[in-house]
Amino acid sequence: MSVLDDCVALVRIDSQNPGALEHACAAWLQERLQDAGITACRRETPGRRPNLVAAVAGTGQAPRLVLLAYMDTVPVGEG
């Protein structure tokens, strides 16, 4: 898959908050990470919202980089 294909597939997943398909978004992302050889584990918050945690091992003593992103979106047409 290309980056464009990934973007199209991800945008097609309805991840509006509140909404049930946020789990579908997490499942898709977890599969893509695993396809890239990156282990990702899913954890749910007490409110049953999915979180993904993934790590890529680095080399040397360089500083670490942490990325944080949201999977949910706001409803279309509101604000």
FENKA-V740115 format. One record per pair of residues at least 4 apart in sequence whose ideal C-beta (glycine too) atoms are under 6 Angstrom apart, sorted by the first residue. I is the first residue (numbers start at 1). J is the second residue. D is the distance in whole Angstrom. If there is no record, write none. Layout:
I J D
I J D
This chain:
1 5 4
1 6 6
13 24 5
13 25 5
13 28 6
14 21 5
15 21 6
15 22 5
15 25 4
15 71 6
15 72 5
15 73 5
16 73 6
16 75 5
17 72 4
22 71 6
22 72 5
23 50 5
25 71 5
26 42 6
26 50 4
26 52 6
26 71 6
29 52 6
30 40 5
30 42 6
30 52 6
33 38 4
33 40 4
33 54 5
38 54 5
38 56 6
40 52 5
40 54 4
41 53 5
42 50 6
42 52 6
43 51 5
44 48 5
44 50 6
45 49 5
